[in-house]
Amino acid sequence: MPNAIGIDLGTSSSCVGIFQNGKVEIIKNDYGDFTTSSYIAFTDTERIVGDRAKKQASANPYNTIFNAHRLIGHKIFDPFVQENLHQWPFCVISNENGNPNFLLEYKNETKEFTPEKVLGLILKYLKKQAENSIGEFVNDAVISVPTCFNYIQRQAIKDAAKNAGLNVLSLISSTNAAALAYCLDKKENDNAEKNVLIFDLGGGNLNVSILTIDGKKCAVESVAGNSHFGGEDFDYQIIKYFVEEFKQKHEKDISSNPRVLCRLKNACEAAKCTLSSLNQAMIKFSKPIILSNGNGKNQIGTVDFSTNISREKFEELCDEQFQSILEIIETALKNAKMGKDEIDEILLIGSSTKIPKIQNLLSEFFNGKTLNTSLKPDEVVAYGAAIEAAILSGDKYQNLQSLSILDVIPFSFGIESAEGEFAKVIKRNTRLPTKISQTFTTFADNQTEMVIKVFEGENSNSKENVFLSKFKFYGIPPAPAGVPHIQITFTIDINHILTVSIQDKLTGLKKVVQITKNYLSNSTNFENEIKEPGEKLSAKQKLLNYCFNIKQCLEDIKKDKNKISEENCKKITGKCDETLFWTYRNQNSSKKEYKNRRKEIQNIWNPIISQCYQFYKLNGICKKVK
């Protein structure tokens, strides 16, 4: 059997597992831990990954990277990115496309690393740990992604895996991975159908899924979440509080001192974890200061800062964040068309679900329902990913064969209309795989090409959604605005890969584009290529193009005699040939003469092409696309 691993690539920590001999084994790292901090440090001599990198962060703050997950799929001026930049000690710059890169010193050279490269190095480390454990080479992996990750973010994770030398069998949503783990470990007699809400709160993401589980078969009913909300945000609330307390006690502002902030961050994170089991936790760190010995020589001293924080104070500092959790749960319930009382079980995963306040909020929201905390919150996603890896790599273990999960898309997909509106083709929470078509039409008279701009999101204004790609569709028959029928079909497979096909119903001309990395990256360089139809064409060239477009269209249409009569075909062909011959003999005619000749053809052609499109009956009005 090929070795395929399951990886939970988390914002704060990561984990790797493998399915062998009928069970999942979570693999320990070099330090004997089942989870690895998602930190990477660059020094003058080496590259360090994991807990060791985290421990040296305060001594090397500018070259120790964490939270790379939060930059994936974003532009540097995105509000979420700008907010995080104020919290991080390392340097983030923009590349030529506006994407964020890390700028650091490595082996005495200044280097730029993309977030995909950094995450690829973490994945490479996890891959190596798995190979050391099983004693064999590993090539294939299933990698978890936050359930609420968008299309670009999912593609970026695939790029990170490629950088690590991994072949991605599939990306699995974190909550789906937990569902597989839950189903595999269910008792044999537990086959009753139930509605299960999976609540996943880790270091950087909040994901909520509602599934109908029948035996070992799962169907996702709805998903909701926030890809910039998690334990890291709770840490930041504590950090801000103690930065202010330090300022009051010592009249020093440490917010611009990265070394001290790294020490404070580690102390606050440790205190947060302690408060999950105790009512009090200690915050202790030191700030270096320069001391004068009176002889003109200075020495380095320290200011020690030691204080306590109560669970009550922690809950007060994070109250706004805690309350926002309920809004996301309500969204998931609404999308699933379910009430609280219809949820049979609530499964908690993710390290931040250990926080007592969060557990109390969930239990109270669901009217005192007992929460299921039976699965290890830090390991369950890697556990489920390892199960999926075994299934996809062909493991014949009997209990795997009956497992299945039907997924949904977290966001809607569509195109931009001529008015700038977002025309949804596939709506969020649609079951996968899916294929949905809509018919659109032209914005301008005699428009022979159409610019397709693909977006993902929920806002009615396309510009407020996530831009995915842009490409042209050529060969539309010249006709009055609103006459052509252009069918646009969105197909999404079980791996969330989107394919867009555009077809003119009359001529049958078709273009198919799979929205993969090439189209995502090329689309950013396409803006300057897009011009209004005929923007720079002379009147003579417009006339020639018009005639040639009609003749090409006729070649496609006349294959089906039901669409156009022989009489009409001869009539318009004769007029085009006459005009082309006239143009050849009158190369220096005026702009007005060329325009008049074009109008003569339009008066014949427009009624013919309009009649041809009437062959296709539509319900409702087509949205127009430029």
Buried (B, 14 or more C-beta within 10 A) or exposed (E): EBBBBBBBBBBBBBBBBBBBEEEBBBBBBBEEBBBBBBBBBBBEEEBBBBBBBBBBBBEBBBBBBBBBBBBBBBBBEBEBBEEBBEBBBBBBEEEEEEBBBBBBBBEEEEBEBBBBBBBBBBBBBBBBBBBEBBEEEBBBBBBBBBBBBBBBBBBBBBBBBBBBEBEBBBBBBBBBBBBBBBBBBEEEEEEEEBBBBBBBBBBBBBBBBBBBBEBBBBBBBBBBBBBBBBBBBBBBBBBBBBBEBBEEEEEBEBBEBBBBBBBBBBBBBBBBBBBBEEEEBEBBBBBEEEEEEEEEEEEEEEBEBEEEBEBEBBBEBBEEBBEEBEEBBBBBBEBBEBEEEEBBBBBBBBBBBBBEBBBEBBBEBBEEBEBBBEBBBBBBBBBBBBBBBBBBBEBEBEBBEEBEBBBBBBBBBBBBBBEEBBBBBBBBBBEBBBEBEBBBBBBBBBBBBBBBBBBBBEEEEBEEBBBBBBBEBEBBBBBBBBBBBBBBBBBBEEBBBBBBBBBBBBBEBEBEBEBBEEBBBEBBEBEEEBEEBBEEEEBBEBBBBBBBBBBBBBEBBBEEEEBBBEEBBEBBBEBBEBBBEBBEEEEEBEEEBBEEBBEEBBEBBBEBBBBBBEBEEEEEEBBBBB
